[in-house]
């Protein structure tokens, strides 16, 4: 049975707090990792991989916001959950992907941005947080 992922249901939890309302992009991605030791097993599998969580979040100075949480926790290891199908109970139809990331400062804008005449426009910040290990898919 097919279970394609839609673009409206994703839930993001950071340290068990739902911050879905603070993000417009949430992506679990991977890339080739720096060589390092590079065992024969890693070489056979195509080389070491690095997994990361890429977010675009709104800037919000409220003490309960994700932006403020990030500001206060740079360099810390934090547990995250990504629920691509939404939901509150992990199941085959609503899996969650969990892992621990290191909260890193963004390489770009942290505060502020370009002017916009829209009253609903908001400044955003893009971050990439590296997972300590490949995220785990949880279905129960």
C-alpha positions, 0 to 999 in steps of 0.5 A: 500500500502506498503512503505518499508524503503530503506537504501540509502534515509534517510535525517537527518536535525539538526537545519534545516541544512541537514547533511546527508553527515556526517552520516552513521548510523541514528536511532530513537530508544526507551528504557524503561525510569527510573521509576521516578513518574510512573503514573498508566497510564504509568504502564498500557502502559508498563512503561515510554519510552525514545526516542533517536537519535543514530548517527555515524558521521564522524569526521570533524573539518570544521566549517560547519560540523556536528561534529563541530556543535555538539562540539559547542552545547553540552547541548543545545536543538536542533530540528531534522528531520529524513526523512527515505524515503528522500524527501523535502516535507512531505507526506504519502509516504515521512514522516518526524519524528521531535522532539527536542533533547539534544545534549550530549557528546559521552561516547566514542571517540570524536576525533581520532581513530585507524590507517587505510591504506586506503586513504578513511577511516575516524574517526567516533564518535557515539552519542545518543541524547535523545528526550524531547518527542516521535518524531512526524510523519509528513505527510503533 
